[in-house]
Amino acid sequence: MKCTIHSEHGSIMVIPREDNLVRLYIQIASSTDKDWNPRSTKTEEEVQNSARKILQPYEIEWERVEWFSVYPIGQGIADKYTLDHRVFLGGDACHTHSVSTTNKKDCEQC
């Protein structure tokens, strides 16, 4: 079962996978942080420590890590949809969002 865990230290999204594997989306920073840098990266150990902090007082350990990546989640929306009434923006041209939060909902209606 998919679930999202929120705490004062951030959020984790838990997604069960095949062969008893689990994918974790672990928040390691927020765009509202004073020192937020979308180009910063973290080591595997730093990401695991973020997960441990979010899950307190519960504990988590890893037998192995199949794969991990760090990427910024940015969201935005266009200020205008036309320019001099000559250009129309729709769909992905007028917004961005995290791929993990769309859940295949990336559709446009024009």
RONU-797679 format. One line per field, with one value per atom (N, C-alpha, C, CB): residue number from 1; x, y, z; atom name; residue in three letters. Coordinates in steps of 0.02 Angstrom, whole numbers, plus 50000, padded with zeros to 5 digits. Glycine has a CB too. Example, Ala and Ser with C-alpha at 12.3 -4.5 7.8 and 13.67 -1.06 7.14 Angstrom:
! RONU-797679
n: [1, 1, 1, 1, 2, 2, 2, 2] $
east: [50660, 50615, 50660, 50565, 50642, 50684, 50645, 50704] $
north: [49716, 49775, 49835, 49776, 49888, 49947, 50002, 49970] $
up: [50390, 50390, 50390, 50452, 50354, 50357, 50394, 50286] $
atom: [N, CA, C, CB, N, CA, C, CB] $
res: [ALA, ALA, ALA, ALA, SER, SER, SER, SER] $
***
This chain:
! RONU-797679
n: [1, 1, 1, 1, 2, 2, 2, 2, 3, 3, 3, 3, 4, 4, 4, 4, 5, 5, 5, 5, 6, 6, 6, 6, 7, 7, 7, 7, 8, 8, 8, 8, 9, 9, 9, 9, 10, 10, 10, 10, 11, 11, 11, 11, 12, 12, 12, 12, 13, 13, 13, 13, 14, 14, 14, 14, 15, 15, 15, 15, 16, 16, 16, 16, 17, 17, 17, 17, 18, 18, 18, 18, 19, 19, 19, 19, 20, 20, 20, 20, 21, 21, 21, 21, 22, 22, 22, 22, 23, 23, 23, 23, 24, 24, 24, 24, 25, 25, 25, 25, 26, 26, 26, 26, 27, 27, 27, 27, 28, 28, 28, 28, 29, 29, 29, 29, 30, 30, 30, 30, 31, 31, 31, 31, 32, 32, 32, 32, 33, 33, 33, 33, 34, 34, 34, 34, 35, 35, 35, 35, 36, 36, 36, 36, 37, 37, 37, 37, 38, 38, 38, 38, 39, 39, 39, 39, 40, 40, 40, 40, 41, 41, 41, 41, 42, 42, 42, 42, 43, 43, 43, 43, 44, 44, 44, 44, 45, 45, 45, 45, 46, 46, 46, 46, 47, 47, 47, 47, 48, 48, 48, 48, 49, 49, 49, 49, 50, 50, 50, 50, 51, 51, 51, 51, 52, 52, 52, 52, 53, 53, 53, 53, 54, 54, 54, 54, 55, 55, 55, 55, 56, 56, 56, 56, 57, 57, 57, 57, 58, 58, 58, 58, 59, 59, 59, 59, 60, 60, 60, 60, 61, 61, 61, 61, 62, 62, 62, 62, 63, 63, 63, 63, 64, 64, 64, 64, 65, 65, 65, 65, 66, 66, 66, 66, 67, 67, 67, 67, 68, 68, 68, 68, 69, 69, 69, 69, 70, 70, 70, 70, 71, 71, 71, 71, 72, 72, 72, 72, 73, 73, 73, 73, 74, 74, 74, 74, 75, 75, 75, 75, 76, 76, 76, 76, 77, 77, 77, 77, 78, 78, 78, 78, 79, 79, 79, 79, 80, 80, 80, 80, 81, 81, 81, 81, 82, 82, 82, 82, 83, 83, 83, 83, 84, 84, 84, 84, 85, 85, 85, 85, 86, 86, 86, 86, 87, 87, 87, 87, 88, 88, 88, 88, 89, 89, 89, 89, 90, 90, 90, 90, 91, 91, 91, 91, 92, 92, 92, 92, 93, 93, 93, 93, 94, 94, 94, 94, 95, 95, 95, 95, 96, 96, 96, 96, 97, 97, 97, 97, 98, 98, 98, 98, 99, 99, 99, 99, 100, 100, 100, 100, 101, 101, 101, 101, 102, 102, 102, 102, 103, 103, 103, 103, 104, 104, 104, 104, 105, 105, 105, 105, 106, 106, 106, 106, 107, 107, 107, 107, 108, 108, 108, 108, 109, 109, 109, 109, 110, 110, 110, 110] $
east: [50042, 50000, 50045, 49952, 50030, 50066, 50045, 50052, 50092, 50074, 50124, 50072, 50103, 50146, 50150, 50119, 50210, 50222, 50248, 50273, 50216, 50235, 50258, 50177, 50310, 50332, 50359, 50386, 50378, 50406, 50472, 50415, 50502, 50567, 50562, 50611, 50501, 50493, 50443, 50559, 50445, 50398, 50433, 50345, 50401, 50424, 50363, 50460, 50371, 50319, 50346, 50302, 50305, 50324, 50285, 50312, 50320, 50288, 50314, 50300, 50271, 50293, 50310, 50238, 50361, 50383, 50383, 50454, 50405, 50409, 50463, 50423, 50459, 50510, 50524, 50575, 50473, 50480, 50522, 50509, 50530, 50567, 50520, 50603, 50547, 50508, 50545, 50497, 50509, 50538, 50519, 50514, 50567, 50555, 50572, 50596, 50525, 50539, 50549, 50481, 50609, 50628, 50643, 50689, 50606, 50618, 50682, 50557, 50728, 50791, 50799, 50850, 50756, 50758, 50692, 50818, 50682, 50621, 50640, 50572, 50603, 50618, 50605, 50575, 50573, 50563, 50621, 50498, 50669, 50728, 50770, 50770, 50798, 50840, 50900, 50865, 50931, 50991, 50977, 51042, 50914, 50895, 50932, 50820, 50959, 50996, 50973, 51074, 50938, 50913, 50968, 50867, 51028, 51084, 51123, 51131, 51106, 51144, 51128, 51128, 51173, 51164, 51180, 51209, 51162, 51173, 51201, 51108, 51237, 51262, 51206, 51325, 51216, 51168, 51159, 51192, 51213, 51209, 51170, 51280, 51180, 51143, 51068, 51169, 51050, 50980, 50949, 50972, 50985, 50961, 50953, 51009, 50999, 50994, 50933, 51057, 50917, 50856, 50795, 50851, 50793, 50737, 50731, 50745, 50787, 50786, 50757, 50857, 50777, 50753, 50678, 50791, 50654, 50583, 50541, 50570, 50567, 50529, 50532, 50553, 50572, 50576, 50507, 50621, 50491, 50533, 50542, 50504, 50516, 50524, 50593, 50469, 50614, 50680, 50675, 50724, 50724, 50728, 50800, 50699, 50810, 50877, 50872, 50905, 50926, 50929, 50973, 50954, 50947, 50990, 51035, 50947, 51005, 51044, 51004, 51058, 51039, 51007, 51019, 51036, 50964, 50969, 50990, 50902, 50963, 50975, 50951, 50937, 50986, 50961, 50982, 50987, 50944, 50956, 50931, 50923, 50960, 50937, 50920, 50992, 50859, 50839, 50793, 50805, 50796, 50753, 50682, 50781, 50634, 50565, 50547, 50517, 50529, 50510, 50439, 50558, 50405, 50338, 50331, 50284, 50294, 50285, 50225, 50347, 50203, 50147, 50158, 50078, 50136, 50146, 50107, 50124, 50136, 50101, 50046, 50151, 50058, 50010, 50006, 50031, 49950, 49942, 49943, 49877, 49946, 49952, 50003, 49883, 50030, 50075, 50050, 50150, 50027, 49999, 49942, 50054, 49908, 49852, 49872, 49795, 49936, 49960, 49987, 50014, 50004, 50033, 49990, 50107, 49975, 49936, 49978, 49870, 49982, 50018, 49969, 50066, 49983, 49940, 49980, 49885, 49952, 49985, 50051, 49995, 50102, 50168, 50202, 50211, 50181, 50212, 50195, 50191, 50142, 50121, 50129, 50050, 50154, 50164, 50218, 50099, 50246, 50293, 50271, 50367, 50289, 50272, 50316, 50197, 50315, 50354, 50323, 50357, 50366, 50340, 50311, 50396, 50335, 50310, 50241, 50357, 50219, 50154, 50100, 50158, 50117, 50066, 50029, 50097, 50063, 50032, 49993, 49985, 50026, 49999, 49941, 49977, 49939, 49885, 49906, 49861, 49957, 49984, 49944, 50058, 49884, 49840, 49824, 49775, 49812, 49792, 49725, 49845, 49689, 49626, 49628, 49565, 49621, 49624, 49557, 49678] $
north: [49942, 50000, 50062, 50000, 50109, 50172, 50214, 50211, 50253, 50299, 50357, 50263, 50411, 50468, 50481, 50531, 50493, 50506, 50578, 50455, 50617, 50686, 50695, 50735, 50733, 50751, 50822, 50701, 50847, 50915, 50919, 50938, 50862, 50861, 50848, 50807, 50840, 50828, 50773, 50812, 50747, 50696, 50640, 50727, 50582, 50523, 50492, 50471, 50476, 50438, 50367, 50470, 50317, 50247, 50212, 50213, 50180, 50145, 50074, 50183, 50024, 49954, 49938, 49907, 49896, 49874, 49798, 49902, 49773, 49701, 49670, 49686, 49605, 49566, 49592, 49565, 49615, 49640, 49703, 49586, 49739, 49802, 49859, 49815, 49915, 49974, 50035, 49981, 50079, 50143, 50196, 50161, 50237, 50292, 50358, 50285, 50404, 50473, 50511, 50504, 50535, 50565, 50639, 50529, 50680, 50753, 50769, 50793, 50801, 50820, 50896, 50791, 50933, 51006, 51033, 51035, 51097, 51130, 51196, 51142, 51215, 51278, 51338, 51284, 51327, 51382, 51387, 51371, 51341, 51345, 51405, 51280, 51439, 51499, 51482, 51530, 51423, 51404, 51355, 51374, 51353, 51305, 51317, 51308, 51264, 51268, 51209, 51267, 51221, 51166, 51125, 51193, 51149, 51112, 51071, 51160, 51076, 51039, 50965, 51065, 50924, 50852, 50823, 50820, 50762, 50728, 50658, 50724, 50632, 50564, 50516, 50554, 50453, 50401, 50403, 50331, 50410, 50412, 50473, 50413, 50531, 50591, 50584, 50653, 50552, 50540, 50492, 50513, 50439, 50392, 50426, 50332, 50470, 50506, 50553, 50547, 50583, 50623, 50580, 50657, 50521, 50475, 50456, 50411, 50442, 50424, 50481, 50407, 50542, 50600, 50610, 50664, 50603, 50611, 50559, 50606, 50498, 50442, 50437, 50378, 50479, 50476, 50480, 50532, 50441, 50398, 50327, 50393, 50314, 50248, 50243, 50235, 50181, 50170, 50135, 50128, 50147, 50114, 50096, 50160, 50038, 50015, 49987, 49961, 49987, 49962, 49900, 50016, 49847, 49789, 49805, 49726, 49838, 49860, 49915, 49800, 49953, 50005, 49986, 50077, 49975, 49957, 50017, 49929, 50075, 50135, 50195, 50132, 50251, 50312, 50372, 50319, 50425, 50486, 50545, 50483, 50602, 50664, 50713, 50694, 50740, 50790, 50840, 50756, 50902, 50954, 50947, 51024, 50962, 50965, 51039, 50927, 51060, 51130, 51133, 51166, 51184, 51193, 51265, 51176, 51275, 51343, 51345, 51367, 51405, 51415, 51480, 51416, 51482, 51541, 51601, 51526, 51661, 51722, 51740, 51780, 51724, 51740, 51681, 51805, 51675, 51622, 51649, 51586, 51714, 51744, 51800, 51770, 51816, 51873, 51912, 51850, 51972, 52013, 51976, 52032, 51934, 51895, 51854, 51941, 51834, 51796, 51727, 51835, 51716, 51652, 51622, 51662, 51557, 51523, 51467, 51495, 51465, 51412, 51364, 51441, 51299, 51250, 51190, 51228, 51150, 51089, 51103, 51041, 51064, 51070, 51136, 51014, 51173, 51237, 51290, 51261, 51280, 51332, 51311, 51351, 51251, 51231, 51179, 51205, 51174, 51120, 51093, 51145, 51030, 50999, 50938, 50979, 50912, 50853, 50792, 50842, 50751, 50690, 50643, 50655, 50645, 50598, 50617, 50594, 50679, 50698, 50699, 50766, 50689, 50691, 50626, 50710, 50570, 50505, 50497, 50493, 50511, 50503, 50551, 50432, 50608, 50655, 50713, 50682, 50702, 50756, 50761, 50744, 50787, 50795, 50869, 50753, 50889, 50958, 50960, 50997, 51013, 51024, 51093, 51017, 51096, 51160, 51175, 51160] $
up: [50000, 50000, 50000, 50061, 49955, 49953, 50014, 49887, 50040, 50093, 50094, 50162, 50126, 50136, 50210, 50097, 50234, 50305, 50311, 50335, 50354, 50365, 50437, 50348, 50447, 50515, 50513, 50542, 50570, 50572, 50535, 50644, 50519, 50485, 50410, 50515, 50384, 50313, 50299, 50281, 50237, 50215, 50179, 50170, 50181, 50144, 50110, 50191, 50046, 50011, 50004, 49941, 50024, 50023, 49968, 50092, 49921, 49866, 49862, 49798, 49877, 49871, 49798, 49896, 49790, 49724, 49719, 49709, 49663, 49652, 49696, 49577, 49705, 49741, 49811, 49702, 49846, 49915, 49921, 49958, 49867, 49868, 49885, 49801, 49909, 49924, 49897, 50001, 49864, 49841, 49891, 49768, 49911, 49956, 49922, 50022, 49922, 49901, 49965, 49856, 49978, 50041, 50032, 50072, 50068, 50065, 50102, 50094, 50068, 50101, 50107, 50064, 50074, 50078, 50052, 50036, 50062, 50039, 50005, 50097, 49955, 49921, 49966, 49858, 50023, 50071, 50121, 50108, 50119, 50163, 50143, 50159, 50192, 50178, 50134, 50243, 50146, 50108, 50052, 50156, 50027, 49976, 49912, 49963, 49884, 49821, 49778, 49832, 49722, 49682, 49649, 49629, 49648, 49618, 49669, 49583, 49733, 49784, 49778, 49855, 49801, 49799, 49868, 49744, 49878, 49942, 49928, 49984, 49978, 49973, 49994, 50017, 49980, 50001, 50077, 49978, 50113, 50187, 50211, 50216, 50180, 50200, 50187, 50161, 50132, 50117, 50168, 50045, 50184, 50235, 50303, 50241, 50321, 50384, 50384, 50397, 50327, 50322, 50335, 50252, 50307, 50318, 50392, 50275, 50423, 50494, 50536, 50519, 50520, 50557, 50548, 50535, 50486, 50472, 50509, 50396, 50513, 50542, 50618, 50513, 50651, 50724, 50755, 50752, 50806, 50847, 50819, 50916, 50759, 50729, 50697, 50677, 50683, 50654, 50587, 50701, 50545, 50479, 50465, 50423, 50435, 50415, 50344, 50465, 50308, 50240, 50237, 50192, 50205, 50191, 50132, 50176, 50082, 50024, 49989, 49975, 49948, 49908, 49835, 49924, 49799, 49728, 49686, 49703, 49702, 49662, 49702, 49593, 49695, 49726, 49684, 49798, 49690, 49652, 49692, 49582, 49680, 49712, 49657, 49760, 49659, 49609, 49642, 49548, 49617, 49645, 49618, 49630, 49660, 49638, 49633, 49687, 49574, 49564, 49537, 49518, 49555, 49529, 49506, 49582, 49453, 49428, 49382, 49391, 49368, 49322, 49284, 49361, 49222, 49180, 49208, 49108, 49201, 49221, 49171, 49228, 49107, 49054, 49007, 49015, 48973, 48924, 48852, 48936, 48845, 48778, 48780, 48753, 48722, 48714, 48654, 48706, 48665, 48612, 48575, 48561, 48611, 48584, 48523, 48565, 48521, 48463, 48482, 48427, 48545, 48565, 48620, 48590, 48613, 48664, 48694, 48634, 48760, 48795, 48826, 48849, 48822, 48853, 48876, 48805, 48920, 48943, 48977, 48885, 48958, 48990, 48976, 48968, 48927, 48912, 48964, 48843, 49003, 49050, 49123, 49038, 49136, 49206, 49212, 49236, 49270, 49287, 49354, 49289, 49367, 49430, 49440, 49432, 49499, 49515, 49481, 49590, 49451, 49419, 49471, 49381, 49532, 49583, 49608, 49640, 49599, 49625, 49572, 49656, 49509, 49457, 49449, 49391, 49460, 49456, 49390, 49515, 49334, 49267, 49253, 49256, 49284, 49274, 49229, 49341, 49190, 49148, 49083, 49133, 49088, 49030, 49022, 49038, 48962, 48951, 48915, 48910, 48927, 48893, 48862, 48941, 48797, 48762, 48731, 48709] $
atom: [N, CA, C, CB, N, CA, C, CB, N, CA, C, CB, N, CA, C, CB, N, CA, C, CB, N, CA, C, CB, N, CA, C, CB, N, CA, C, CB, N, CA, C, CB, N, CA, C, CB, N, CA, C, CB, N, CA, C, CB, N, CA, C, CB, N, CA, C, CB, N, CA, C, CB, N, CA, C, CB, N, CA, C, CB, N, CA, C, CB, N, CA, C, CB, N, CA, C, CB, N, CA, C, CB, N, CA, C, CB, N, CA, C, CB, N, CA, C, CB, N, CA, C, CB, N, CA, C, CB, N, CA, C, CB, N, CA, C, CB, N, CA, C, CB, N, CA, C, CB, N, CA, C, CB, N, CA, C, CB, N, CA, C, CB, N, CA, C, CB, N, CA, C, CB, N, CA, C, CB, N, CA, C, CB, N, CA, C, CB, N, CA, C, CB, N, CA, C, CB, N, CA, C, CB, N, CA, C, CB, N, CA, C, CB, N, CA, C, CB, N, CA, C, CB, N, CA, C, CB, N, CA, C, CB, N, CA, C, CB, N, CA, C, CB, N, CA, C, CB, N, CA, C, CB, N, CA, C, CB, N, CA, C, CB, N, CA, C, CB, N, CA, C, CB, N, CA, C, CB, N, CA, C, CB, N, CA, C, CB, N, CA, C, CB, N, CA, C, CB, N, CA, C, CB, N, CA, C, CB, N, CA, C, CB, N, CA, C, CB, N, CA, C, CB, N, CA, C, CB, N, CA, C, CB, N, CA, C, CB, N, CA, C, CB, N, CA, C, CB, N, CA, C, CB, N, CA, C, CB, N, CA, C, CB, N, CA, C, CB, N, CA, C, CB, N, CA, C, CB, N, CA, C, CB, N, CA, C, CB, N, CA, C, CB, N, CA, C, CB, N, CA, C, CB, N, CA, C, CB, N, CA, C, CB, N, CA, C, CB, N, CA, C, CB, N, CA, C, CB, N, CA, C, CB, N, CA, C, CB, N, CA, C, CB, N, CA, C, CB, N, CA, C, CB, N, CA, C, CB, N, CA, C, CB, N, CA, C, CB, N, CA, C, CB, N, CA, C, CB, N, CA, C, CB, N, CA, C, CB, N, CA, C, CB, N, CA, C, CB, N, CA, C, CB, N, CA, C, CB, N, CA, C, CB, N, CA, C, CB, N, CA, C, CB, N, CA, C, CB, N, CA, C, CB, N, CA, C, CB, N, CA, C, CB, N, CA, C, CB] $
res: [MET, MET, MET, MET, LYS, LYS, LYS, LYS, CYS, CYS, CYS, CYS, THR, THR, THR, THR, ILE, ILE, ILE, ILE, HIS, HIS, HIS, HIS, SER, SER, SER, SER, GLU, GLU, GLU, GLU, HIS, HIS, HIS, HIS, GLY, GLY, GLY, GLY, SER, SER, SER, SER, ILE, ILE, ILE, ILE, MET, MET, MET, MET, VAL, VAL, VAL, VAL, ILE, ILE, ILE, ILE, PRO, PRO, PRO, PRO, ARG, ARG, ARG, ARG, GLU, GLU, GLU, GLU, ASP, ASP, ASP, ASP, ASN, ASN, ASN, ASN, LEU, LEU, LEU, LEU, VAL, VAL, VAL, VAL, ARG, ARG, ARG, ARG, LEU, LEU, LEU, LEU, TYR, TYR, TYR, TYR, ILE, ILE, ILE, ILE, GLN, GLN, GLN, GLN, ILE, ILE, ILE, ILE, ALA, ALA, ALA, ALA, SER, SER, SER, SER, SER, SER, SER, SER, THR, THR, THR, THR, ASP, ASP, ASP, ASP, LYS, LYS, LYS, LYS, ASP, ASP, ASP, ASP, TRP, TRP, TRP, TRP, ASN, ASN, ASN, ASN, PRO, PRO, PRO, PRO, ARG, ARG, ARG, ARG, SER, SER, SER, SER, THR, THR, THR, THR, LYS, LYS, LYS, LYS, THR, THR, THR, THR, GLU, GLU, GLU, GLU, GLU, GLU, GLU, GLU, GLU, GLU, GLU, GLU, VAL, VAL, VAL, VAL, GLN, GLN, GLN, GLN, ASN, ASN, ASN, ASN, SER, SER, SER, SER, ALA, ALA, ALA, ALA, ARG, ARG, ARG, ARG, LYS, LYS, LYS, LYS, ILE, ILE, ILE, ILE, LEU, LEU, LEU, LEU, GLN, GLN, GLN, GLN, PRO, PRO, PRO, PRO, TYR, TYR, TYR, TYR, GLU, GLU, GLU, GLU, ILE, ILE, ILE, ILE, GLU, GLU, GLU, GLU, TRP, TRP, TRP, TRP, GLU, GLU, GLU, GLU, ARG, ARG, ARG, ARG, VAL, VAL, VAL, VAL, GLU, GLU, GLU, GLU, TRP, TRP, TRP, TRP, PHE, PHE, PHE, PHE, SER, SER, SER, SER, VAL, VAL, VAL, VAL, TYR, TYR, TYR, TYR, PRO, PRO, PRO, PRO, ILE, ILE, ILE, ILE, GLY, GLY, GLY, GLY, GLN, GLN, GLN, GLN, GLY, GLY, GLY, GLY, ILE, ILE, ILE, ILE, ALA, ALA, ALA, ALA, ASP, ASP, ASP, ASP, LYS, LYS, LYS, LYS, TYR, TYR, TYR, TYR, THR, THR, THR, THR, LEU, LEU, LEU, LEU, ASP, ASP, ASP, ASP, HIS, HIS, HIS, HIS, ARG, ARG, ARG, ARG, VAL, VAL, VAL, VAL, PHE, PHE, PHE, PHE, LEU, LEU, LEU, LEU, GLY, GLY, GLY, GLY, GLY, GLY, GLY, GLY, ASP, ASP, ASP, ASP, ALA, ALA, ALA, ALA, CYS, CYS, CYS, CYS, HIS, HIS, HIS, HIS, THR, THR, THR, THR, HIS, HIS, HIS, HIS, SER, SER, SER, SER, VAL, VAL, VAL, VAL, SER, SER, SER, SER, THR, THR, THR, THR, THR, THR, THR, THR, ASN, ASN, ASN, ASN, LYS, LYS, LYS, LYS, LYS, LYS, LYS, LYS, ASP, ASP, ASP, ASP, CYS, CYS, CYS, CYS, GLU, GLU, GLU, GLU, GLN, GLN, GLN, GLN, CYS, CYS, CYS, CYS] $
***
